[in-house]
Amino acid sequence: MRRWQAVRCVIVCVLLSLGIRVAVAERYAGRVTYAGLAVPGATVTLTHGSEKLVVVTGLDGAYHFDAIASGEWTVDVEMQGF
């Protein structure tokens, strides 16, 4: 009897795991430069469908996006005067 309950429990766990999808979060980072020099204050926009994420580069031109969904994203960089 206990063995049958254990087998049933395993079957239920396998069936439940097949229906669960896990969203993978990733980190995306980079540095904006022009002629080898950092570009501070540039606006970096990531676009995925209707979702948009926006950050501004730091003094070293670096930027990062934490916990973005996997998939194809478009990166746009804007800076007044460029």
VEXMI-519908 format. One record per atom (N, C-alpha, C): x, y, z; residue in three letters. Coordinates in steps of 0.02 Angstrom, whole numbers, plus 50000, padded with zeros to 5 digits. Example, Ala and Ser with C-alpha at 12.3 -4.5 7.8 and 13.67 -1.06 7.14 Angstrom:
# residues 2
506604971650390ALA 506154977550390ALA 506604983550390ALA 506424988850354SER 506844994750357SER 506455000250394SER 
***
This chain:
# residues 82
500414994050000MET 500005000050000MET 500445006350000MET 500955006750042ARG 501385012550045ARG 501765013549979ARG 501955008049949ARG 502325008449886ARG 501875011549832ARG 501255009649829TRP 500795012449779TRP 500695019949791TRP 500655022149854GLN 500585029249869GLN 501195033149846GLN 501785030149856ALA 502405033449834ALA 502425034049758ALA 502215028849723VAL 502205029049650VAL 501705034349627VAL 501125034649658ARG 500625039549640ARG 500885046649652ARG 501235047649706CYS 501515054149722CYS 502025056249669CYS 502445051649647VAL 502935053149595VAL 502595054949530VAL 502075051349512ILE 501715052849450ILE 501405059749452ILE 501095061549508VAL 500785068149516VAL 501315073549511VAL 501895072549544CYS 502435077549541CYS 502685078549470CYS 502765073149432VAL 502995073649363VAL 502485077349321VAL 501855075749329LEU 501335079149290LEU 501305086649307LEU 501375088349371LEU 501375095349390LEU 501985099049361LEU 502555095849361SER 503155099149337SER 503125100349262SER 502765096349225LEU 502695097449153LEU 502295103649137LEU 501845105549181GLY 501415111349169GLY 501705117949194GLY 502265117749228ILE 502555123749256ILE 503105126449211ILE 503055132749193ARG 503575135949153ARG 503935140949197ARG 504585141149191VAL 504985145649231VAL 505245151349186VAL 505115157449207ALA 505385163249170ALA 506095164449194ALA 506555164649148VAL 507255165549164VAL 507415173049161VAL 507675175549215ALA 507875182649216ALA 508625183149203ALA 508815187949164GLU 509515188949147GLU 509725196049162GLU 510375197149164ARG 510655203849173ARG 510985205849107ARG 510875212049087TYR 511175214649026TYR 511555221049045TYR 512185221449027ALA 512585227249046ALA 513045229048988ALA 513275235348988GLY 513725237548936GLY 514015244348953GLY 514355247148905ARG 514675253748914ARG 514605257548849ARG 514395263748853VAL 514325267948794VAL 514955272248789VAL 515275271748730THR 515885275648718THR 515845278848649THR 516245284048640TYR 516315287348576TYR 517055289048569TYR 517365286648517ALA 518085287648505ALA 518495285448566ALA 518265280048598GLY 518625277348655GLY 518485280748722GLY 518085285948721LEU 517935289648783LEU 517225288048807LEU 517135287748873ALA 516485286348902ALA 515985291848885ALA 515355289848877VAL 514815294648863VAL 514335294548923VAL 514455298848973PRO 514005299049031PRO 513355302649014PRO 512805300449045GLY 512165303749035GLY 511785301548973GLY 512025296448938ALA 511655293848879ALA 511055289748903ALA 510515290048866THR 509925286248882THR 509945279648843THR 509905274148879VAL 509915267448848VAL 509225264348858VAL 508905262348803THR 508235259448805THR 508255252348778THR 507975247648816LEU 507885240748793LEU 507145239948776LEU 506995237048718THR 506305236048697THR 506195228748679THR 505655225948706HIS 505455219048692HIS 504705219148683HIS 504475219248621GLY 503755219948608GLY 503515226648633GLY 503025226748677SER 502775233148704SER 503125235048769SER 503585230848793GLU 503945232248854GLU 504575236448841GLU 504655241848879LYS 505245246148872LYS 505555247248940LYS 506215246648943LEU 506595248049004LEU 507105253448987LEU 507175258449030VAL 507605264149015VAL 508075265349075VAL 508725266349059VAL 509225268449109VAL 509655273949079VAL 510035277249122VAL 510505282449101VAL 511205280249120VAL 511685281149074THR 512365279049088THR 512675283249144THR 513135280049180GLY 513495283349235GLY 514075287449208GLY 514475290049253LEU 515055294149233LEU 515545290349190LEU 515575283749199ASP 516035279549160ASP 515715276849096ASP 515095279049081GLY 514745276749022GLY 514405269949031GLY 514455267149090ALA 514175260449103ALA 513425260749117ALA 513095255349099TYR 512385254549114TYR 512245247149126TYR 511685245749160HIS 511485238749169HIS 510735238249181HIS 510475232749158PHE 509775230949169PHE 509775224449207PHE 509435224249263ASP 509395218049303ASP 508735214549290ASP 508755208049292ALA 508165203749290ALA 507715205049230ALA 508005204849170ILE 507585205449110ILE 507405198449086ILE 506845197849054ALA 506615191449029ALA 507045189248969ALA 507115182848962SER 507475180248904SER 507095182048840SER 507455182548786GLY 507135184048723GLY 507535189148683GLY 507245191148627GLU 507565195948583GLU 507375203048604GLU 507875207248619TRP 507765214148640TRP 508125218748591TRP 507865224748582THR 508185229848541THR 508485234948588THR 509105236948574VAL 509455241948615VAL 509525248348576VAL 509305253848605ASP 509385260548576ASP 509755264948625ASP 510225268948599VAL 510595273648640VAL 510495280548611VAL 510325285348655GLU 510225292248633GLU 510625296948678GLU 510915301948646MET 511285307148683MET 511235313548644MET 511015318748676GLN 510955325148642GLN 511635327348616GLN 511655329348553GLY 512275331548523GLY 512645326248483GLY 512385320048484PHE 512695314648446PHE 512245312248390PHE 
***
